[in-house]
Amino acid sequence: MTILHVEHAISDYDVWKRAFDSDPVRREQSGVRRYRVFRPTDDPNYIMLDLEFDTTDEAQTFRAALEGLWGSGRAAPALVGAPQARILETVEHKEY
């Protein structure tokens, strides 16, 4: 499993969530198998996302689509500053 991990500051969670839910980059059609949204308990204006893909190529293509979206401004209205996006590979997983 390959994960695209994204972090960025936001100005307003509700505005960000509406934009995220509108799905302008078509997550499911782009190969996203599942996603998780996180917010630090001490900073409601910061978002972290994990988007899971079957392949690294899908994650790289999706990251490029996100970078285009972030550059548009109007499609990413609540972003503050430059988002960070990293492609991660799961090397170990254990549940208790």
All heavy atoms as an XYZ file, in Angstrom:
781
protein
N       0.843     -1.179      0.000
C       0.000      0.000      0.000
C       0.886      1.239      0.000
O       1.825      1.329      0.762
C      -0.899     -0.033      1.232
C      -1.992      0.989      1.274
S      -3.340      0.881      0.081
C      -3.899     -0.800      0.220
N       0.556      2.178     -0.839
C       1.266      3.451     -0.935
C       0.371      4.552     -0.385
O      -0.821      4.581     -0.677
C       1.640      3.755     -2.397
O       2.451      2.699     -2.900
C       2.382      5.058     -2.512
N       0.953      5.433      0.405
C       0.189      6.523      1.027
C       0.731      7.857      0.552
O       1.940      8.093      0.564
C       0.280      6.446      2.558
C      -0.354      5.153      3.050
C      -0.373      7.660      3.216
C      -0.111      4.849      4.506
N      -0.171      8.724      0.133
C       0.166     10.117     -0.112
C      -0.227     10.865      1.150
O      -1.408     10.934      1.511
C      -0.589     10.652     -1.333
C      -0.387     12.134     -1.641
C       1.084     12.457     -1.875
C      -1.238     12.550     -2.827
N       0.780     11.372      1.855
C       0.557     12.097      3.109
C       0.652     13.586      2.806
O       1.649     14.052      2.259
C       1.606     11.690      4.151
C       1.457     12.396      5.445
N       0.533     12.031      6.397
C       2.110     13.472      5.942
C       0.624     12.848      7.427
N       1.572     13.736      7.175
N      -0.398     14.322      3.166
C      -0.483     15.755      2.882
C      -0.687     16.495      4.193
O      -1.476     16.071      5.037
C      -1.661     16.056      1.929
C      -1.784     17.548      1.674
C      -1.521     15.281      0.629
N       0.030     17.610      4.351
C      -0.149     18.483      5.515
C      -0.219     19.924      5.045
O       0.539     20.317      4.161
C       1.032     18.356      6.478
C       1.166     17.010      7.120
C       2.195     16.999      8.247
O       2.453     18.074      8.847
O       2.724     15.916      8.524
N      -1.133     20.673      5.646
C      -1.155     22.107      5.366
C      -2.002     22.869      6.364
O      -2.924     22.327      6.972
C      -1.599     22.410      3.933
C      -2.964     21.902      3.567
N      -4.117     22.543      3.906
C      -3.330     20.804      2.871
C      -5.149     21.876      3.431
N      -4.703     20.809      2.802
N      -1.660     24.126      6.509
C      -2.451     25.038      7.332
C      -3.672     25.474      6.533
O      -3.638     25.521      5.301
C      -1.604     26.245      7.728
N      -4.744     25.775      7.267
C      -5.973     26.254      6.636
C      -6.479     27.468      7.411
O      -6.139     27.665      8.568
C      -7.059     25.158      6.610
C      -7.345     24.630      8.017
C      -6.674     24.036      5.656
C      -8.531     23.698      8.114
N      -7.304     28.254      6.745
C      -7.869     29.425      7.411
C      -9.213     29.132      8.054
O      -9.603     29.787      9.023
C      -8.023     30.575      6.419
O      -8.880     30.185      5.358
N      -9.939     28.125      7.527
C     -11.281     27.835      8.021
C     -11.612     26.383      7.671
O     -11.687     26.030      6.501
C     -12.272     28.795      7.361
C     -13.699     28.610      7.847
O     -14.244     27.499      7.686
O     -14.272     29.588      8.361
N     -11.828     25.561      8.708
C     -12.060     24.138      8.460
C     -13.325     23.898      7.632
O     -13.331     23.077      6.711
C     -12.150     23.356      9.770
C     -12.424     21.887      9.528
C     -11.396     21.028      9.144
C     -13.703     21.366      9.647
C     -11.641     19.692      8.889
C     -13.955     20.030      9.400
C     -12.915     19.200      9.012
O     -13.164     17.873      8.752
N     -14.405     24.592      7.945
C     -15.660     24.368      7.215
C     -15.521     24.693      5.732
O     -16.039     23.964      4.878
C     -16.801     25.169      7.838
C     -17.162     24.670      9.233
O     -16.978     23.462      9.506
O     -17.618     25.490     10.058
N     -14.830     25.772      5.417
C     -14.589     26.130      4.010
C     -13.722     25.058      3.353
O     -14.008     24.604      2.241
C     -13.929     27.522      3.896
C     -13.455     27.798      2.475
C     -14.884     28.599      4.371
N     -12.659     24.646      4.048
C     -11.781     23.601      3.508
C     -12.572     22.319      3.272
O     -12.454     21.683      2.233
C     -10.616     23.335      4.461
C      -9.781     22.189      3.988
C      -8.748     22.249      3.091
C      -9.936     20.806      4.334
N      -8.257     20.975      2.862
C      -8.976     20.074      3.612
C     -10.800     20.115      5.172
C      -8.839     18.700      3.708
C     -10.683     18.732      5.277
C      -9.706     18.041      4.552
N     -13.412     21.927      4.244
C     -14.149     20.657      4.156
C     -15.129     20.674      2.994
O     -15.284     19.668      2.289
C     -14.870     20.383      5.479
C     -15.550     19.041      5.540
C     -14.540     17.897      5.565
C     -15.193     16.602      6.006
N     -15.627     15.744      4.925
N     -15.793     21.790      2.762
C     -16.698     21.877      1.609
C     -15.930     21.683      0.307
O     -16.378     20.971     -0.590
C     -17.450     23.209      1.606
C     -18.641     23.227      2.537
C     -19.548     24.417      2.302
N     -18.875     25.702      2.502
C     -18.740     26.297      3.683
N     -19.217     25.734      4.775
N     -18.140     27.462      3.775
N     -14.765     22.312      0.207
C     -13.944     22.153     -1.001
C     -13.469     20.710     -1.133
O     -13.500     20.124     -2.222
C     -12.761     23.118     -0.963
N     -13.047     20.098     -0.031
C     -12.590     18.711     -0.043
C     -13.730     17.781     -0.454
O     -13.560     16.900     -1.301
C     -12.061     18.331      1.343
C     -11.551     16.925      1.432
C     -10.283     16.599      0.967
C     -12.335     15.922      1.994
C      -9.806     15.295      1.059
C     -11.866     14.620      2.098
C     -10.595     14.312      1.618
N     -14.904     17.978      0.110
C     -16.053     17.124     -0.196
C     -16.534     17.287     -1.636
O     -17.130     16.357     -2.191
C     -17.207     17.398      0.768
C     -16.938     16.863      2.167
O     -16.015     16.032      2.336
O     -17.656     17.287      3.105
N     -16.268     18.425     -2.246
C     -16.662     18.605     -3.650
C     -15.790     17.766     -4.582
O     -16.136     17.564     -5.739
C     -16.618     20.084     -4.045
O     -15.268     20.525     -4.198
N     -14.669     17.291     -4.071
C     -13.798     16.321     -4.751
C     -13.372     16.767     -6.161
O     -13.580     16.048     -7.141
C     -14.499     14.960     -4.808
C     -13.548     13.817     -5.079
O     -12.314     14.018     -5.029
O     -14.045     12.714     -5.361
N     -12.739     17.923     -6.271
C     -12.377     18.432     -7.594
C     -11.309     17.606     -8.318
O     -11.161     17.749     -9.532
C     -11.869     19.851     -7.306
C     -11.408     19.800     -5.885
C     -12.334     18.827     -5.194
N     -10.591     16.752     -7.617
C      -9.571     15.921     -8.279
C     -10.025     14.471     -8.420
O      -9.219     13.612     -8.787
C      -8.202     15.998     -7.556
C      -7.531     17.332     -7.807
C      -8.347     15.755     -6.073
N     -11.298     14.210     -8.120
C     -11.907     12.888     -8.345
C     -11.084     11.766     -7.719
O     -10.481     10.955     -8.389
C     -12.120     12.687     -9.832
C     -13.009     13.759    -10.430
C     -13.149     13.687    -11.908
N     -13.247     12.293    -12.333
C     -13.138     11.902    -13.579
N     -12.937     12.781    -14.525
N     -13.239     10.628    -13.893
N     -11.095     11.745     -6.401
C     -10.280     10.783     -5.654
C     -10.504      9.342     -6.077
O      -9.546      8.629     -6.412
C     -10.551     10.934     -4.144
C      -9.962     12.189     -3.539
C     -10.200     12.242     -2.045
N     -11.598     12.384     -1.701
C     -12.221     13.554     -1.586
N     -11.561     14.681     -1.776
N     -13.492     13.616     -1.259
N     -11.721      8.880     -6.049
C     -11.971      7.464     -6.336
C     -11.544      7.089     -7.752
O     -10.893      6.065     -7.964
C     -13.446      7.126     -6.125
C     -13.726      5.635     -6.219
C     -15.156      5.272     -5.865
O     -15.947      6.151     -5.474
O     -15.475      4.073     -5.985
N     -11.859      7.920     -8.725
C     -11.475      7.650    -10.108
C      -9.968      7.724    -10.307
O      -9.436      7.155    -11.266
C     -12.168      8.625    -11.078
C     -13.667      8.473    -11.127
C     -14.383      9.298    -10.066
O     -13.802      9.731     -9.068
N     -15.669      9.509    -10.244
N      -9.279      8.405     -9.401
C      -7.819      8.550     -9.498
C      -7.060      7.456     -8.766
O      -5.844      7.486     -8.698
C      -7.398      9.917     -8.957
O      -7.992     10.948     -9.721
N      -7.787      6.511     -8.175
C      -7.124      5.383     -7.534
C      -7.047      5.423     -6.025
O      -6.456      4.525     -5.421
N      -7.636      6.437     -5.401
C      -7.622      6.491     -3.934
C      -8.517      5.368     -3.416
O      -9.693      5.272     -3.773
C      -8.115      7.857     -3.414
C      -8.205      7.859     -1.890
C      -7.195      8.966     -3.893
N      -7.947      4.504     -2.588
C      -8.698      3.387     -2.002
C      -9.421      3.798     -0.733
O     -10.517      3.329     -0.443
C      -7.756      2.224     -1.681
C      -7.141      1.607     -2.877
C      -8.224      0.947     -3.665
N      -7.660      0.137     -4.728
C      -8.389     -0.535     -5.567
N      -9.696     -0.501     -5.482
N      -7.826     -1.243     -6.505
N      -8.785      4.636      0.057
C      -9.390      5.162      1.284
C      -8.588      6.391      1.687
O      -7.453      6.567      1.251
C      -9.426      4.117      2.405
C      -8.105      3.736      2.999
C      -8.191      2.572      3.984
N      -8.799      1.378      3.447
C      -8.165      0.463      2.701
N      -6.906      0.629      2.377
N      -8.790     -0.601      2.260
N      -9.194      7.209      2.522
C      -8.472      8.364      3.041
C      -8.846      8.568      4.492
O      -9.872      8.104      4.967
C      -8.734      9.630      2.216
C     -10.141     10.161      2.300
C     -10.531     10.980      3.357
C     -11.086      9.856      1.331
C     -11.815     11.475      3.442
C     -12.379     10.342      1.402
C     -12.735     11.150      2.456
O     -14.014     11.636      2.541
N      -7.965      9.276      5.198
C      -8.207      9.682      6.574
C      -7.821     11.146      6.700
O      -6.799     11.567      6.168
C      -7.395      8.833      7.548
C      -7.802      7.365      7.509
C      -7.122      6.524      8.532
N      -5.661      6.630      8.436
C      -4.837      6.115      9.324
N      -5.280      5.486     10.387
N      -3.545      6.234      9.162
N      -8.640     11.889      7.395
C      -8.387     13.308      7.651
C      -8.075     13.459      9.133
O      -8.805     12.937      9.977
C      -9.616     14.175      7.288
C      -9.354     15.647      7.616
C      -9.995     13.999      5.828
N      -7.010     14.182      9.448
C      -6.596     14.418     10.832
C      -6.474     15.916     11.088
O      -6.134     16.680     10.184
C      -5.210     13.813     11.108
C      -5.090     12.354     10.804
C      -4.621     11.936      9.572
C      -5.430     11.392     11.748
C      -4.484     10.593      9.277
C      -5.298     10.045     11.466
C      -4.826      9.639     10.228
N      -6.734     16.303     12.328
C      -6.443     17.658     12.804
C      -5.779     17.524     14.159
O      -6.256     16.768     15.019
C      -7.714     18.495     12.978
C      -8.279     18.981     11.697
C      -9.295     20.079     11.811
N     -10.218     20.021     12.931
C     -11.215     20.864     13.095
N     -11.422     21.838     12.242
N     -12.020     20.765     14.116
N      -4.707     18.263     14.395
C      -4.091     18.244     15.728
C      -5.091     18.756     16.763
O      -5.852     19.689     16.494
C      -2.905     19.203     15.593
C      -2.631     19.281     14.126
C      -3.955     19.095     13.455
N      -5.063     18.168     17.931
C      -6.000     18.587     18.971
C      -5.734     20.003     19.462
O      -6.639     20.658     19.986
C      -5.948     17.625     20.176
O      -4.610     17.581     20.676
C      -6.404     16.236     19.778
N      -4.529     20.485     19.252
C      -4.195     21.836     19.715
C      -4.141     22.865     18.579
O      -3.752     23.998     18.800
C      -2.865     21.831     20.465
C      -1.696     21.400     19.594
O      -1.920     20.850     18.492
O      -0.544     21.606     20.015
N      -4.540     22.483     17.360
C      -4.503     23.417     16.233
C      -5.596     23.075     15.223
O      -5.378     22.304     14.290
C      -3.135     23.383     15.551
C      -2.982     24.464     14.505
O      -3.958     25.195     14.214
O      -1.879     24.580     13.943
N      -6.790     23.635     15.384
C      -7.895     23.324     14.479
C      -7.704     23.882     13.067
O      -8.476     23.570     12.174
C      -9.110     23.963     15.161
C      -8.534     25.075     15.974
C      -7.178     24.583     16.427
N      -6.671     24.691     12.870
C      -6.412     25.269     11.555
C      -5.236     24.596     10.854
O      -4.472     25.235     10.125
C      -6.176     26.777     11.664
C      -7.462     27.493     12.023
O      -8.534     27.140     11.555
N      -7.356     28.478     12.879
N      -5.109     23.297     11.073
C      -4.079     22.507     10.406
C      -4.700     21.168     10.032
O      -5.457     20.591     10.826
C      -2.874     22.297     11.330
C      -1.626     21.881     10.597
C      -0.826     22.824      9.977
C      -1.265     20.543     10.521
C       0.321     22.445      9.293
C      -0.118     20.156      9.846
C       0.671     21.120      9.225
O       1.806     20.745      8.548
N      -4.399     20.698      8.850
C      -4.980     19.457      8.327
C      -3.872     18.502      7.926
O      -2.853     18.913      7.365
C      -5.835     19.760      7.075
C      -7.053     20.575      7.453
C      -6.258     18.491      6.345
C      -8.022     19.864      8.346
N      -4.101     17.222      8.193
C      -3.231     16.160      7.680
C      -4.130     15.119      7.028
O      -5.192     14.784      7.562
C      -2.423     15.531      8.801
C      -1.366     16.478      9.353
S      -0.497     15.800     10.757
C      -1.593     16.281     12.064
N      -3.724     14.641      5.870
C      -4.485     13.637      5.124
C      -3.584     12.470      4.790
O      -2.419     12.658      4.437
C      -4.972     14.201      3.779
C      -5.817     15.438      3.753
C      -5.923     15.956      2.326
C      -7.184     15.108      4.284
N      -4.127     11.286      4.870
C      -3.487     10.099      4.327
C      -4.421      9.536      3.267
O      -5.573      9.192      3.576
C      -3.250      9.037      5.409
C      -2.071      9.348      6.298
O      -1.272     10.244      5.957
O      -1.936      8.690      7.348
N      -3.939      9.492      2.038
C      -4.701      8.931      0.930
C      -3.980      7.665      0.488
O      -2.792      7.712      0.171
C      -4.778      9.932     -0.224
C      -5.413     11.270      0.152
C      -4.423     12.389     -0.047
C      -6.653     11.505     -0.656
N      -4.682      6.538      0.476
C      -4.055      5.260      0.173
C      -4.299      4.848     -1.278
O      -5.421      4.954     -1.782
C      -4.580      4.179      1.117
C      -4.188      4.430      2.551
C      -4.621      3.317      3.493
O      -4.966      2.209      3.024
O      -4.610      3.564      4.708
N      -3.234      4.344     -1.906
C      -3.251      3.894     -3.303
C      -2.662      2.496     -3.401
O      -1.889      2.077     -2.533
C      -2.386      4.825     -4.175
C      -2.887      6.238     -4.249
C      -2.536      7.161     -3.278
C      -3.690      6.649     -5.290
C      -2.984      8.464     -3.339
C      -4.151      7.951     -5.366
C      -3.793      8.860     -4.386
N      -2.968      1.815     -4.487
C      -2.357      0.513     -4.743
C      -0.922      0.645     -5.236
O      -0.101     -0.218     -4.972
C      -3.163     -0.270     -5.781
C      -4.488     -0.766     -5.234
O      -4.589     -0.989     -4.002
O      -5.428     -0.938     -6.032
N      -0.633      1.734     -5.969
C       0.694      1.862     -6.576
C       1.287      3.252     -6.336
O       0.565      4.230     -6.135
C       0.647      1.636     -8.104
O      -0.052      2.728     -8.724
C      -0.030      0.319     -8.465
N       2.598      3.305     -6.399
C       3.308      4.577     -6.292
C       2.989      5.474     -7.481
O       2.850      6.690     -7.331
C       4.827      4.329     -6.196
O       5.075      3.531     -5.031
C       5.602      5.624     -6.075
N       2.852      4.902     -8.664
C       2.525      5.699     -9.851
C       1.200      6.436     -9.685
O       1.087      7.618    -10.043
C       2.467      4.822    -11.104
C       3.844      4.373    -11.566
O       4.857      4.994    -11.166
O       3.901      3.400    -12.346
N       0.193      5.765     -9.129
C      -1.094      6.423     -8.887
C      -0.934      7.575     -7.906
O      -1.499      8.655     -8.105
C      -2.109      5.423     -8.333
C      -2.606      4.413     -9.321
C      -3.490      3.351     -8.686
O      -3.238      2.971     -7.515
O      -4.435      2.906     -9.353
N      -0.153      7.356     -6.852
C       0.065      8.416     -5.855
C       0.800      9.599     -6.468
O       0.466     10.752     -6.190
C       0.837      7.856     -4.665
N       1.788      9.337     -7.307
C       2.535     10.418     -7.952
C       1.643     11.222     -8.892
O       1.696     12.460     -8.912
C       3.730      9.854     -8.715
C       4.818      9.335     -7.810
C       5.908      8.576     -8.555
O       5.695      8.025     -9.625
N       7.089      8.544     -7.952
N       0.812     10.541     -9.647
C      -0.102     11.226    -10.566
C      -1.099     12.073     -9.792
O      -1.391     13.220    -10.158
C      -0.832     10.192    -11.452
O       0.141      9.474    -12.213
C      -1.820     10.854    -12.381
N      -1.587     11.533     -8.692
C      -2.552     12.277     -7.879
C      -1.894     13.483     -7.217
O      -2.499     14.561     -7.137
C      -3.181     11.351     -6.834
C      -4.403     11.932     -6.198
C      -5.616     11.931     -6.863
C      -4.353     12.471     -4.924
C      -6.755     12.464     -6.274
C      -5.482     13.003     -4.327
C      -6.685     13.001     -5.002
N      -0.667     13.314     -6.742
C       0.045     14.451     -6.144
C       0.187     15.575     -7.159
O      -0.018     16.748     -6.832
C       1.411     14.028     -5.620
C       2.177     15.216     -5.019
C       3.460     14.831     -4.359
N       4.362     14.186     -5.280
C       5.545     13.677     -4.936
N       5.961     13.753     -3.699
N       6.309     13.096     -5.825
N       0.509     15.234     -8.397
C       0.627     16.261     -9.445
C      -0.716     16.973     -9.657
O      -0.752     18.200     -9.828
C       1.121     15.628    -10.745
N      -1.815     16.220     -9.620
C      -3.139     16.833     -9.764
C      -3.432     17.770     -8.595
O      -3.968     18.869     -8.785
C      -4.211     15.750     -9.869
N      -3.071     17.361     -7.388
C      -3.262     18.225     -6.219
C      -2.439     19.497     -6.330
O      -2.922     20.588     -6.002
C      -2.882     17.486     -4.933
C      -3.876     16.496     -4.372
C      -3.294     15.832     -3.134
C      -5.198     17.163     -4.047
N      -1.203     19.373     -6.766
C      -0.345     20.551     -6.899
C      -0.946     21.545     -7.891
O      -0.886     22.755     -7.683
C       1.065     20.135     -7.281
C       1.778     19.438     -6.124
C       3.082     18.752     -6.508
O       3.372     18.590     -7.715
O       3.811     18.347     -5.577
N      -1.548     21.050     -8.962
C      -2.246     21.933     -9.900
C      -3.435     22.607     -9.255
O      -3.679     23.802     -9.452
N      -4.174     21.862     -8.451
C      -5.325     22.408     -7.738
C      -4.883     23.490     -6.752
O      -5.467     24.569     -6.696
C      -6.053     21.288     -6.994
C      -7.219     21.698     -6.106
C      -8.393     22.148     -6.964
C      -7.620     20.542     -5.214
N      -3.844     23.195     -5.988
C      -3.361     24.162     -4.998
C      -2.918     25.456     -5.656
O      -3.090     26.532     -5.101
C      -2.214     23.572     -4.191
C      -2.611     22.386     -3.362
C      -3.849     22.108     -2.863
C      -1.762     21.321     -2.946
N      -3.821     20.932     -2.158
C      -2.562     20.422     -2.191
C      -0.423     21.027     -3.131
C      -2.046     19.268     -1.627
C       0.097     19.870     -2.561
C      -0.707     19.002     -1.820
N      -2.360     25.367     -6.833
C      -1.905     26.561     -7.541
C      -3.039     27.411     -8.074
O      -2.848     28.581     -8.396
N      -4.249     26.844     -8.165
C      -5.367     27.575     -8.761
C      -5.977     28.600     -7.811
O      -6.618     29.535     -8.260
C      -6.451     26.587     -9.215
O      -7.135     26.050     -8.101
N      -5.824     28.416     -6.500
C      -6.383     29.371     -5.534
C      -7.873     29.227     -5.337
O      -8.322     28.985     -4.238
N      -8.656     29.359     -6.386
C     -10.102     29.313     -6.222
C     -10.621     27.925     -5.882
O     -11.638     27.785     -5.226
C     -10.815     29.876     -7.444
C     -10.642     29.077     -8.702
C     -11.225     29.834     -9.898
N     -11.392     29.131    -11.112
C     -10.566     28.266    -11.694
N      -9.470     27.951    -11.129
N     -10.809     27.699    -12.839
N      -9.926     26.871     -6.314
C     -10.363     25.507     -6.022
C      -9.870     25.045     -4.652
O     -10.278     24.009     -4.167
C      -9.867     24.557     -7.109
N      -8.967     25.808     -4.053
C      -8.444     25.474     -2.726
C      -8.540     26.727     -1.854
O      -7.531     27.294     -1.460
C      -7.000     24.985     -2.857
N      -9.769     27.157     -1.544
C      -9.970     28.476     -0.945
C      -9.458     28.665      0.469
O      -9.217     29.794      0.874
C     -11.492     28.642     -0.985
C     -12.018     27.248     -0.962
C     -11.009     26.438     -1.741
N      -9.293     27.624      1.245
C      -8.922     27.815      2.645
C      -7.455     27.534      2.933
O      -7.032     27.587      4.076
C      -9.792     26.929      3.535
N      -6.670     27.244      1.901
C      -5.251     26.949      2.129
C      -4.502     28.181      2.599
O      -4.729     29.286      2.131
C      -4.583     26.439      0.854
C      -4.971     25.050      0.373
C      -4.146     24.693     -0.855
C      -4.771     24.021      1.453
N      -3.575     27.951      3.522
C      -2.684     29.002      4.004
C      -1.267     28.495      3.771
O      -0.888     27.441      4.274
C      -2.904     29.281      5.503
C      -1.892     30.282      6.022
C      -4.335     29.750      5.759
N      -0.498     29.209      2.987
C       0.871     28.774      2.710
C       0.918     27.612      1.739
O      -0.059     27.290      1.080
N       2.081     26.985      1.688
C       2.314     25.897      0.739
C       2.118     24.538      1.424
O       2.771     24.250      2.420
C       3.728     25.996      0.173
N       1.240     23.696      0.887
C       1.074     22.351      1.442
C       2.333     21.509      1.235
O       3.120     21.756      0.326
C      -0.078     21.768      0.621
C      -0.781     22.952      0.056
C       0.284     23.981     -0.169
N       2.487     20.516      2.081
C       3.554     19.531      1.930
C       2.904     18.210      1.568
O       1.898     17.821      2.175
C       4.333     19.356      3.227
C       5.080     20.566      3.678
C       5.807     20.302      4.994
O       5.750     19.218      5.550
N       6.494     21.306      5.489
N       3.474     17.511      0.601
C       2.948     16.207      0.199
C       4.112     15.245      0.024
O       5.072     15.549     -0.685
C       2.154     16.334     -1.093
N       4.003     14.098      0.670
C       5.032     13.061      0.574
C       4.376     11.731      0.247
O       3.294     11.419      0.751
C       5.769     12.894      1.895
C       6.657     14.018      2.253
C       7.402     13.651      3.506
N       8.526     14.549      3.649
C       9.188     14.714      4.768
N       8.849     14.028      5.834
N      10.194     15.539      4.837
N       5.064     10.956     -0.543
C       4.595      9.614     -0.847
C       5.331      8.655      0.075
O       6.560      8.644      0.136
C       4.824      9.275     -2.329
C       3.966     10.214     -3.186
C       4.472      7.806     -2.594
C       4.176     10.089     -4.661
N       4.543      7.865      0.799
C       5.082      6.946      1.789
C       4.767      5.510      1.391
O       3.726      5.240      0.796
C       4.472      7.216      3.166
C       4.487      8.655      3.667
C       3.688      8.759      4.958
C       5.912      9.122      3.859
N       5.659      4.626      1.771
C       5.443      3.207      1.561
C       5.347      2.536      2.920
O       6.193      2.764      3.791
C       6.627      2.630      0.779
C       6.538      1.167      0.487
C       7.760      0.695     -0.254
O       7.789      0.864     -1.493
O       8.686      0.184      0.392
N       4.323      1.745      3.132
C       4.190      1.024      4.388
C       5.248     -0.071      4.441
O       5.302     -0.916      3.550
C       2.786      0.400      4.519
O       1.818      1.449      4.419
C       2.627     -0.327      5.838
N       6.086     -0.038      5.448
C       7.118     -1.071      5.590
C       6.798     -2.041      6.717
O       7.352     -3.130      6.767
C       8.532     -0.462      5.769
C       8.954      0.267      4.509
C       8.591      0.453      6.969
N       5.909     -1.628      7.614
C       5.490     -2.527      8.674
C       4.164     -2.039      9.232
O       3.929     -0.831      9.327
C       6.530     -2.590      9.784
C       6.196     -3.594     10.847
C       7.322     -3.800     11.852
O       8.454     -3.358     11.595
O       7.048     -4.393     12.891
N       3.307     -2.981      9.596
C       2.010     -2.647     10.168
C       1.634     -3.767     11.134
O       1.714     -4.946     10.781
C       0.966     -2.550      9.051
C      -0.413     -2.303      9.555
N      -0.898     -1.044      9.788
C      -1.415     -3.146      9.869
C      -2.140     -1.130     10.230
N      -2.462     -2.409     10.288
N       1.236     -3.386     12.333
C       0.812     -4.372     13.308
C      -0.314     -3.781     14.134
O      -0.280     -2.607     14.480
C       1.981     -4.758     14.226
C       1.623     -5.835     15.212
C       2.843     -6.350     15.932
C       2.411     -7.477     16.836
N       3.518     -8.358     17.172
N      -1.292     -4.583     14.415
C      -2.405     -4.141     15.251
C      -2.408     -4.928     16.545
O      -2.057     -6.100     16.562
C      -3.730     -4.352     14.520
C      -3.861     -3.446     13.323
C      -5.221     -3.542     12.674
O      -6.219     -3.729     13.405
O      -5.290     -3.431     11.449
N      -2.804     -4.255     17.628
C      -2.912     -4.907     18.937
C      -4.356     -4.887     19.372
O      -5.118     -4.055     19.053
C      -2.048     -4.192     19.979
C      -0.574     -4.353     19.732
C       0.145     -3.371     19.086
C       0.078     -5.500     20.153
C       1.496     -3.514     18.876
C       1.439     -5.652     19.936
C       2.145     -4.668     19.292
O       3.490     -4.801     19.086
